[in-house]
Amino acid sequence: MGVPAGAPAPPGSTTVQMTFQFSNVNSSNVLDVLINWALDARYACYIAYSLPAATLYLVPDSGSGLLTASPTASNSQCSVTLRSATPIGSNFTLVVSYTFYSGFVDGVPGGLPVAGKGDKIIFGGTNELRRVDQPRHLAGVGAAQSAVGPLRGLV
């Protein structure tokens, strides 16, 4: 599902670059960013960056498993491309280019009707390399942009 690498974005999609700043990542193996209408990995735009592998992954629509972004990965909600990954001491900055598809931007993940059409929440966190299909240890992320709809909160 999604758009093949190198293909133009479909009509109605929105492309934006986001910068996420994580602090105190020394004991972490994975940096997570989940963008969805709820804390749910299904039908989301959910990325995981593996520090040991220096690789960006996108979680597929099912909410489990990983798609490698080499250089781009897509599900039916979005496509992602890693622009930069920079460690600075115990901190880490990820810059990711997102293309959000119209169904996701309009607030209908996977075709499911939801309240607050268009609203999205950005969840961020770090964890050890166990399971990356559910966020843990939620922490703040920076530079969230409203291109995916009005943001209700930044956890």
C-alpha positions, 0 to 999 in steps of 0.5 A, spaced: 500 500 500 502 507 499 505 510 493 511 507 490 518 510 491 519 515 486 512 516 484 509 523 485 504 524 491 497 523 490 492 529 489 490 532 496 496 529 499 500 534 504 508 534 504 512 537 510 518 536 514 518 535 521 524 536 526 524 531 532 529 533 538 530 527 543 534 528 550 537 523 554 537 517 549 544 514 552 540 508 554 535 508 548 535 503 542 529 506 538 526 513 537 519 513 536 514 518 533 507 516 532 502 521 529 495 519 529 488 521 532 489 516 538 495 512 541 494 507 536 499 504 531 494 502 526 492 506 520 497 511 523 504 514 521 508 511 526 516 511 525 521 508 529 528 510 528 533 504 530 540 508 533 544 501 533 542 500 525 542 508 524 535 506 520 528 509 519 522 504 519 515 506 518 510 501 521 505 498 516 497 499 517 496 493 521 500 496 527 505 491 527 512 489 523 516 494 520 517 497 513 525 500 512 525 507 509 531 506 504 530 512 502 522 512 503 517 507 506 510 508 505 503 505 508 496 508 506 497 514 511 503 517 509 510 516 506 517 518 510 524 519 508 529 520 513 533 527 511 538 527 517 539 524 524 544 527 528 547 525 535 549 531 540 552 528 546 546 525 550 541 528 545 538 526 538 535 530 532 531 527 527 529 530 521 524 527 517 520 529 510 512 526 511 507 526 505 500 525 508 495 522 504 488 525 503 484 520 507 489 521 513 489 529 513 482 529 513 481 524 519 479 518 516 485 513 518 484 506 514 477 509 512 474 509 519 470 515 521 473 518 527 470 524 531 474 530 530 475 530 523 482 532 521 485 532 528 492 529 530 496 528 536 504 527 535 506 522 541 514 521 541 518 516 546 524 512 546 525 505 548 529 499 548 529 495 542 523 490 544 517 492 540 516 498 536 509 497 535 507 501 541 510 507 544 513 507 551 516 512 555 512 518 552 517 524 552 516 531 548 518 532 541 519 539 538 517 542 531 510 539 530 507 542 524 499 543 523 500 540 516 496 534 518 490 538 521 489 541 528 494 538 533 490 537 540 496 536 544 503 534 544 505 529 549 
